[in-house]
Amino acid sequence: MVIKEIIVVEGKCDTLAIKNAVEADTIETNGSAVGKDVLEMIQRAQDKRGVIIFTDPDYPGERIRKIVSSSVKGCKHAFLTKQEAKGRPNESLGIEHAKPSAIQEALRDVYTEAEEPKEYISMTILREYGLIAGQNARKRRERLGERLKIGYTNAKQLHKRLRIFQVTPAEFHEALKAVIEEEKHE
């Protein structure tokens, strides 16, 4: 599988995992303190070939994703679930622990940020389905993020991702239905 866009990752181990799974070029941020020089390089890459942000499904990875996507418009996004990014016990989450097949699937299912996103799913709907507050809201958001392949988020960030990735009501309801079915079997 050949990836035309340049993939933004956190570090060298992520680059090795990507190159083991697909043929692609990467830019490494070298941590969550993304500097001006790195952002300029990412902007050049976006202008020439396009960029896919592919960071770890943890707080530092989400921080990098936010910094890059707010500075470089029109980025694509790839996500791994926490389960796919788990290594051995006591290891952190990371792309470097994912199987090549999980990396390939994540890169096939990229999302592109909409320039003028429409709101298809309101905060009211998220509240009605127990995704904002309540005993199981966090777990439900996590499962929904996995199903939609948009990563784990808090309620406010979930609303934003549903909007910027233009998740349709049909996609949302299908994923939520599967999440609710999973909950019934616990």
C-alpha positions as CSV (number, residue, x, y, z in Angstrom):
1,M,0.0,0.0,0.0
2,V,1.5,3.4,-1.0
3,I,0.4,6.6,0.7
4,K,0.7,9.8,-1.3
5,E,0.4,12.1,1.6
6,I,3.1,12.7,4.2
7,I,2.2,11.2,7.6
8,V,2.8,13.2,10.8
9,V,3.8,11.0,13.6
10,E,5.3,11.5,17.1
11,G,8.7,9.8,16.8
12,K,11.1,7.4,15.2
13,C,9.5,4.2,16.5
14,D,6.2,5.4,14.9
15,T,8.0,6.0,11.6
16,L,9.4,2.5,11.7
17,A,6.0,1.0,12.4
18,I,4.5,3.0,9.5
19,K,7.3,2.0,7.1
20,N,6.8,-1.7,8.2
21,A,3.1,-1.4,7.2
22,V,3.0,0.8,4.2
23,E,5.2,2.8,1.8
24,A,5.1,6.3,3.0
25,D,7.1,9.4,4.1
26,T,6.7,10.8,7.6
27,I,7.4,13.9,9.6
28,E,8.2,13.3,13.3
29,T,7.1,16.0,15.8
30,N,9.5,14.6,18.4
31,G,7.0,15.0,21.2
32,S,4.1,17.2,22.1
33,A,6.0,20.5,22.2
34,V,5.6,21.0,18.4
35,G,7.9,23.8,17.4
36,K,7.4,26.5,14.8
37,D,10.0,24.8,12.4
38,V,8.1,21.5,12.5
39,L,4.8,23.3,11.8
40,E,6.3,25.1,8.9
41,M,7.6,21.8,7.5
42,I,4.2,20.3,7.9
43,Q,2.6,23.3,6.1
44,R,5.0,22.8,3.2
45,A,4.1,19.1,3.1
46,Q,0.4,20.0,3.1
47,D,0.9,22.4,0.3
48,K,2.8,19.9,-1.9
49,R,1.4,16.4,-1.1
50,G,-1.1,16.6,1.7
51,V,-0.8,15.5,5.3
52,I,-2.3,12.8,7.4
53,I,-2.0,13.3,11.2
54,F,-1.5,9.9,12.8
55,T,-0.7,10.2,16.5
56,D,-1.0,7.9,19.5
57,P,-4.5,7.5,21.1
58,D,-3.4,9.2,24.3
59,Y,-3.3,12.8,25.8
60,P,0.0,13.8,24.2
61,G,-1.1,12.4,20.8
62,E,-4.3,14.3,21.0
63,R,-2.4,17.5,22.0
64,I,-0.2,17.1,18.9
65,R,-3.2,16.5,16.7
66,K,-4.9,19.7,18.0
67,I,-1.7,21.8,17.6
68,V,-1.0,20.6,14.0
69,S,-4.6,20.8,12.8
70,S,-5.2,24.2,14.2
71,S,-2.0,25.5,12.5
72,V,-2.2,23.6,9.2
73,K,-5.7,23.6,7.6
74,G,-7.2,20.8,5.6
75,C,-5.3,17.9,7.2
76,K,-6.5,14.4,7.0
77,H,-6.7,12.3,10.2
78,A,-6.1,8.6,10.9
79,F,-6.9,7.0,14.2
80,L,-6.0,3.8,16.1
81,T,-8.1,2.6,19.0
82,K,-6.4,2.2,22.4
83,Q,-6.8,-1.6,22.0
84,E,-5.0,-1.5,18.6
85,A,-2.2,0.6,20.0
86,K,-1.5,-1.5,23.1
87,G,1.8,-3.2,23.6
88,R,2.8,-5.6,26.3
89,P,1.6,-5.0,29.8
90,N,3.1,-1.9,31.4
91,E,4.0,-0.3,28.0
92,S,2.5,2.9,26.9
93,L,0.0,3.2,24.0
94,G,1.5,3.9,20.7
95,I,1.5,3.4,16.9
96,E,4.8,1.6,17.3
97,H,2.9,-1.3,19.1
98,A,0.2,-1.6,16.4
99,K,0.0,-4.5,14.0
100,P,0.7,-3.6,10.4
101,S,-2.8,-4.5,9.4
102,A,-4.3,-2.1,12.0
103,I,-2.0,0.7,10.6
104,Q,-3.1,-0.1,7.1
105,E,-6.8,-0.1,8.0
106,A,-6.4,3.3,9.9
107,L,-4.7,4.8,6.8
108,R,-7.5,3.5,4.5
109,D,-10.2,5.1,6.8
110,V,-8.8,8.6,7.0
111,Y,-11.0,11.6,7.6
112,T,-10.6,15.0,6.0
113,E,-11.5,18.1,7.9
114,A,-14.4,20.0,6.3
115,E,-13.6,23.6,5.6
116,E,-17.0,24.9,6.5
117,P,-18.4,22.1,8.6
118,K,-22.2,21.7,9.0
119,E,-23.6,20.5,12.3
120,Y,-25.4,17.2,11.7
121,I,-25.4,16.0,15.3
122,S,-26.1,18.6,18.0
123,M,-25.0,18.7,21.6
124,T,-28.7,18.1,22.5
125,I,-28.6,14.8,20.6
126,L,-25.3,13.8,22.3
127,R,-26.9,14.6,25.7
128,E,-30.0,12.6,24.9
129,Y,-27.9,9.5,24.0
130,G,-25.9,9.7,27.2
131,L,-22.7,10.8,25.6
132,I,-22.2,14.0,27.7
133,A,-23.1,13.3,31.2
134,G,-24.0,10.2,33.2
135,Q,-22.5,7.1,34.7
136,N,-21.5,5.5,31.4
137,A,-20.9,8.7,29.2
138,R,-17.1,8.4,29.1
139,K,-17.2,4.7,28.2
140,R,-19.9,5.2,25.6
141,R,-17.9,8.1,24.0
142,E,-14.8,5.9,23.9
143,R,-16.7,3.0,22.2
144,L,-18.4,5.4,19.8
145,G,-15.0,6.9,18.8
146,E,-13.7,3.5,18.2
147,R,-16.7,2.5,16.0
148,L,-16.5,5.8,14.0
149,K,-12.7,5.6,13.9
150,I,-12.4,9.2,15.2
151,G,-10.6,8.5,18.5
152,Y,-11.6,9.0,22.1
153,T,-12.7,12.5,23.1
154,N,-14.4,14.4,25.8
155,A,-18.0,15.6,25.0
156,K,-17.0,18.9,23.6
157,Q,-14.3,17.4,21.4
158,L,-16.7,14.6,20.2
159,H,-19.1,17.3,19.0
160,K,-16.3,19.1,17.2
161,R,-15.0,15.9,15.5
162,L,-18.5,14.8,14.4
163,R,-18.8,18.2,12.8
164,I,-15.4,18.7,11.2
165,F,-15.3,15.1,9.9
166,Q,-18.9,15.5,8.6
167,V,-20.2,12.3,10.3
168,T,-23.7,11.9,9.0
169,P,-26.7,11.1,11.2
170,A,-26.9,7.6,9.6
171,E,-23.3,6.9,10.4
172,F,-23.7,8.2,13.9
173,H,-26.9,6.2,14.6
174,E,-25.5,3.0,13.2
175,A,-22.4,3.3,15.4
176,L,-24.4,4.2,18.4
177,K,-26.7,1.3,17.9
178,A,-23.8,-1.1,17.9
179,V,-22.4,0.6,21.1
180,I,-25.8,0.2,22.8
181,E,-25.9,-3.5,21.8
182,E,-22.5,-4.0,23.3
183,E,-23.6,-2.5,26.5
184,K,-26.6,-4.9,26.7
185,H,-24.2,-7.9,26.6
186,E,-22.0,-6.8,29.4
